[in-house]
Structure formats: structure tokens, C-alpha cells
Amino acid sequence: MSEVRDELKYTEEHEWVLLHADDTATIGITDYAQSSLGDLVFVELPEEGTTFDQNEEMAVVESVKAASEIYAPLSCEVLEVNKEVEEAPELLNNHPYDDAWIARIKITDKKELEDLMSADDYKDMLEGLV
Amino acid sequence: MTDLKRTFLTDQHNNLAAKLVPFAGYFMPVQYSSMIEEHNWVRKHAGLFDISHMGIIRIEGPQAAQILENLCPLNTQNISNHQCKYSFILNEHAGVEDDIIVTKESENSFIIVLNAGCKEKDISLIKEQITDGQTQLSYFEDAPLIALQGPEAVSVFESCYQTDLSSLKFMQATFLQLNGKQAFVSRTGYTGEDGLEIALLHYPTEDDIVEIWQQLLKHTEVKPIGLGARDTLRLEAGLALYGQDLTTDITPIEASLSWAIDNTNTVFNGRNIIEEQKSEGVKRKRVGLKLTDKGMLREGYKVFTTAHEPAGIISSGGYCPTTGESIAQAYIDAAYLTHSEFYIEIRKKMVKAEKHPLRFYSAKKN
């Protein structure tokens, strides 16, 4: 069973969002996402300072078999990307919630926070997928 | 998923917690643990694959040799008994309908292994050629087929079945009794390693193949390997995948497989086109590419010259676990075959790749 952490928010595209007090957030891909994709071998991250609309493609992760897009969970500006996952994509398989965060973002439209799922809702969604 | 076919080993895959995916109409294991770990295991030890989705037929009778020579660029007189030959079923344009392994049992009898996605078509192409009412095509429809591949594969098999395979050379086949059942065993594979492919042809039961599968897996050198690693293993070894690197529009000459054509056969389908391409050259050719920038090469990506002229397309690409690089097979236009550097368009960006021999990995000879 995939790990789902209570303190995080989630999207239907299997991204997690950790909200901070100053309207910033840290984002990544969920344990379910890394496990379905299999061994990750390449990650393409956005430039710092780039802005994205909600659901716009912002990064790509590639497994042995295929490339998968990561969509912006919220409209945002990228403050920082995690260079370590570019160097070592397997971090995403080993520690999807800790070391292998993907980006820190500044949230540009707080109304969109309503679109994110709670951990319980995400767990329900995963059960529906099995 | 109810319309997908199972193999006799599907329950075994489920017991091993394999991830099963639809493949060529079958429910097949794509991985058991991690594709990269499985790939590396086969390069060092021995991997066991269920490849029962592939087709096995026997063609025997007075017309058998002639039919093969009509469809395939091989000469049965130049193949010894028990020898396996890599060949193709060609259409009249010399396009590849399938790439196959033909094993000669005798002057009038041949066993052929066919790709899963082509087997029905291949069988009708062969049947159309039978006109004497005596030559027979037998389709071993549910025949289980497994592959044991890797540097330790043959020694594990020898100790498992108390047999000596030193006289079975690469690309030879034989019949062996395994647990009292006759098995067709060939020293062939699709991984770039030494190894065996094992089929039960005559009235096989699930118990027969499960017994062999479990006996082999009891050896600590052997792990089950999914089709995901099979693909990265064959890509590193420069082997063509039917449906991507070979299609009905591609000739063996274009695919850089002219070594597999026996010129002493003067009657096979598309021979005039093969001769023309050999003397006048081809419009495109299959080559290897290695990415020198960051990224991952994938099927369908466009190839350009360093001056940004369209130069071809990638037919197979991905990750090379042995070196950690991204590699590919690509069809490059003849005009640019002398170039050593190319650009690949990935998500609207141009990244650099260099030409490389198709074979990225060669097994160490024992």
C-alpha cells in the first residue's frame, strides 16, 4: 500500500503539496506515483523564476519505460528547484516525500487551494484505483 | 482485462507480485522488482523470463524447405540439422513481415519461433504456400516458452537437470527430457547474453511448466525477469524490436541486418529489391545513437543534423542501465550516415547525440 502523509495536500495527478505560512509551498510526487512509474532515470525541472498556471506542465520525470509530465498543482512562481533529484532521479523512488521534493513555489492564486485534496480524500481516490 | 490471454505461468507471476500489463493480447509481467535491478541481474547472473506469448510452429513435409525459401532469405541447404538461423518473413517489397528464428530438424522439418504480434499473420502467410496436401503446419498454440539468460544460465540449467550442454553451441537446438517431458531447448536469446530458450510443445500442462519454472527459480543465481528489462537488455545488445525497429515498410538492408541474408537463395520474396538496395544503396539505415546531453531518447523523436536539417527518426530509445546513459536505434537518411553528431528534438528543445555502433553491450566470452 502506498504511503499517504496526513500533513500534505494532494492532486488527482499524484502530486503532493506542503503549504507553508508565507503563501509558499513545497511540491513533489507521491509514493503511489513513484511506485507506478517504476525506476526513475531522468528529471527535467523548470528554471527558477518561471511562472505557471494551475495544471500547466512544469516538469517531466522519465522512468525506464516512459516520460510523464508533472503539472503545476497551483498557479505559481518557482522559487527553487531541487537540483539533487536532477543529479539522482532515484531519490524520487526512495524518498518521494522527504529528500526528493521537486520545487518550492510562491502561490499566486490562493483561491485554488480549494482544488487540492486532503490526505483522506487522496487515500479514497487511491483505493478506487486498485 | 477479461479479453487478455493468460499463460500457464500467470499465477506464478501473481504469486511473485509481478506487475502485469497488457502486451500483444496477453497479460504479461513487465517487472517483478525494479527494471534496473532485473537488467543488472541478467548481466551478472541468470534471469528467467516467461515468453509464452511468442508463437511456435513446426512446418514439415515435401514443401517445407521450398516454402521457407520463398518467404525468407535463407537457404535450408546451408543450415545444419539442429542449427538455429535468424531470418525474416519478407513481403514482395522486401519489407519485414516478421523476424523469426528457424531451427532445422531435418531436410523436411523446421521449428519456427514467431513474434507474438505477428504469429497469426505469419501462419496464414505460410499456409497460403502449402499446395501439395502433404506438407503440414502445426501451431503449438498454448506451448509454454521460457528463457533463461545470463552468464550463469547454462551452468544453472546443467546442474538443475544433471545434463551437459557443452556440445550445444550458440544458435543450436536439441530435445531434452525435463522431468520426463520432452522439451525443445535452444541456445538462443534476446538479451545479448548466453542462455537458453525452453519450450514444451506436446500436450503441455500448467503443472509441467510450473515445475520447470520453480525448479530453476530455486537456484540462488536465478531471478524472474519482466518484459521491461527484456527491452533494455535487447536495446543495449543492439537487437531489433519488431513493430518499432522492423516493420513491413523496412527491409533487412535498411535495418543493417544484411548479414542475415543468404545470397545463395535466389527466389525469396523481394529479392530484386534487396539486390537493388545492395548495389545502389538504401535511402535510410538503422544506426545506434548515444545521447551526449542530458535527457532520455524515446521512440518517435525526430533526428536532425547539426545544421538543423531533418535527418531521421528514433525507432527505439531509452535508458542503458549498464552505463547509465540514454541510447537509441534510429533510422538516418543516407545523405547523413557519415555524420557523427546529430541533434534530437525533445519537447521542442534540441539536444546532442552521437552515432554509435548498434551494439552498446557485448557479453564477455567464457
Chai-1 contact restraints between the chains, C-beta under 6 A:
chainA,res_idxA,chainB,res_idxB,connection_type,confidence,min_distance_angstrom,max_distance_angstrom,comment,restraint_id
A,G38,B,M35,contact,1.0,0.0,6.0,A-B,restraint_1
A,D39,B,S34,contact,1.0,0.0,6.0,A-B,restraint_2
A,D39,B,M35,contact,1.0,0.0,6.0,A-B,restraint_3
A,D39,B,I36,contact,1.0,0.0,6.0,A-B,restraint_4
A,V41,B,Y319,contact,1.0,0.0,6.0,A-B,restraint_5
A,F42,B,M296,contact,1.0,0.0,6.0,A-B,restraint_6
A,E62,B,M296,contact,1.0,0.0,6.0,A-B,restraint_7
A,V64,B,M35,contact,1.0,0.0,6.0,A-B,restraint_8
A,V64,B,Y319,contact,1.0,0.0,6.0,A-B,restraint_9
